[in-house]
Amino acid sequence: MNPTAQVLLISDDESAGRHYRGALEAAGYGVTQTASFVDVIGTPVVNADIIVLCELAVLAYPGQVAPVLRIPEKMSPDELVDEVHRKIGLRAALLSSAS
């Protein structure tokens, strides 16, 4: 796993997202938090390793390659970190086996 993996955290509720952001940063991830995907279109953060949605429906855009993780209701920040570790690890394994 790459401990400097980049996470795009999209949360329209800043305080709800803050708890998840803190846990992800404590685990060594680079985190960019925004209220809307529209705010980051055209910026390098669009190339995040994983996109995490907090209290939002779904997200898809043309050319999207990063996996999207929707935080289920009542998921703890520690559970989110575990799930992000798992998803990024799976993605790395799939990409290395495809090479």
N, C-alpha and C positions, 0 to 999 in steps of 0.2 A: 504494500500500500504506500502511496505517496503522501507523507504527512503534510505536504504543502498544497494539497489538492484545493481547488477553488470551488466554493459553494455560493450559489446565487440564492439568497433567501428572500422570497417575495411574500410580504405580509402587509395587508392593508391596516392592520392594528399594530402600531409601532411597539407598544408595551408587550404584547403577546410575543412578537418576534424577537424582542430583546433577550428573553430567557433562552430561547433556542440558539440565538446568535452567540451568547456568552458560552454556552456549553460546547458549541462547535469550535469556537476560537480556543477554548481551554484544551480541546482535544488536538489542537495544532492545525486546524483548517483555516484557510483564508476565506473570510466571509464578507460578501457584499449584501447589505440589506436594502431593499427598496419596497415601496408600497405598490408598485405596478411594473409589469414587464415593459410597458411603454417607456418608462423612465430610463431604461438601459439599452434600448434598441440602438444599434450602431456603435456601441462601446465594446471594448475588449471583454468585459464581464459576460457578454453573451456566450462566450466560449467556456463557460464554467464547466467543471467536471460533473457537477450534479446541480439540479435545480430543485429547491425545496419550497413547497407551497404551504403557507400557514393560513388556515381558514379560507382557502380559495378553492374554486372548483378544479378545473383542469387547465393545462397550458400546452399548446402545440403551435409551432410556427414553422414555415418552410425552411428546410435545411437543419432543423434541430437534431443534434446528435447526442446531447447530454441527457442522461436519464432524468426523469421527473419523479420526485417523491412527494406525495401529499401527506401532510401530518394528520393522522387520524385524531378525532376528538379524544382529549385526555391523554395523549401521548406525552410522557415526561421528556424533558430535555436529554436525559441520559439514554433513554430508549431511542430518541432520534439519532444521537451520536452513533449508537450501535448499528442502527439501520443504514446510516450514511457510510460507515465503515464497510458494511456488508455489500452495499450497492457498488461502491467504488472498487472494492476488491474483486467483485464479480466482473465488472466492466474491464478492469485491467487484465484479468485472466482471459476473458473473451478476446480482447484486442491482441494479446500476446500469442494466443493460439491461432489467430487468423493471419498472423504475419508469416 
